[in-house]
């Protein structure tokens, strides 16, 4: 389900002219992470053990969450306390 949400978010965030490029970047990063994740985690386990792998990946996830929460703008109109439609002028 996260993949579907990511595609919807990219489609919602990108301008129409650059939507294809944004989707290509999303696919590229997804494919790269699917290929690199097991290799990096396997190396971490062999080198330092299972606990180190979980610690490193937890740190990576926490850093990614902070970057996401601080740099991605809200895509829902009216979120953040602002009305999506001005009801005074909406007839």
N, C-alpha and C positions, 0 to 999 in steps of 0.2 A: 504494500500500500504506500510505502514511503516513496517508491519510484513514481507512482502515479501523482502523488502530491507534489513531488519535485517538478514534474513536467508541467502540471497546472500552474505552479508558482512561476516557473520560467516563462510560460506563455503569457501570464498575467503581467509580469514585470517588464518584459522586453518590448521594445517598439516593434511595430509590424515589419519594418524593413530589416531589422536585425534579429528577428525571432528564430530564423533558421540557424544562424550562427550560434545563438544562445543554446538552442537545443543540441547542436553538434558539440559544443563545449561540455554540456551536461553529460552527454553520452560518452564523450572521451574521458572525462574525469571518472565517471562511473566504471567504465571498462578498465581504466588504469588502476583504480583502487581495488577492483575485483582481482586483478592480476597480481598486484604488489602486496596486498594485505596478507595473504597466506605465506608468501615468501618472507616478508619482513617478520611476521609473527613466528614463523618456524625458526628463523635465524635467532630471534630473541630467546625462544625456548631452549634451543641448543646451547646458546652462549651463557645465559643467566638463569634459565629455569622458567617454569610456568608462571610464577608470581610476578616476575619482571615483565612478562608479556602483558599481563592484565594491568599492571601499573602503568606501563607506557601507553597502552591503548586507551586507558581511562584518561590519562593526561591529554592525549590527542583529541579525544571526544570533548573534554572540558574546554580546551582551547578553541576547538571548532564551534562549540556552542556560544562561547563569549564573542567570537568574531561574528557569528551569525546574528546574535542579538544586538550587537552594537553597530553593525554596518548595513543590515538589510532593512529597507523602509517598509512600513505597513502597506499592504496591497489592498486592504478592504476599505472602500470609501466610507467615510464616517467613523472610522475607528479612532480611538484616542480621545473620546469625549466630544468629537465634532459631528454634527448631524450630517448624514449623507445627502439629504435634501433639505433645503431651506423651506420649512413648512409655512412660513409667513408669505412667501411669494409663490408657493406651489398651489395651483388652483385645480 
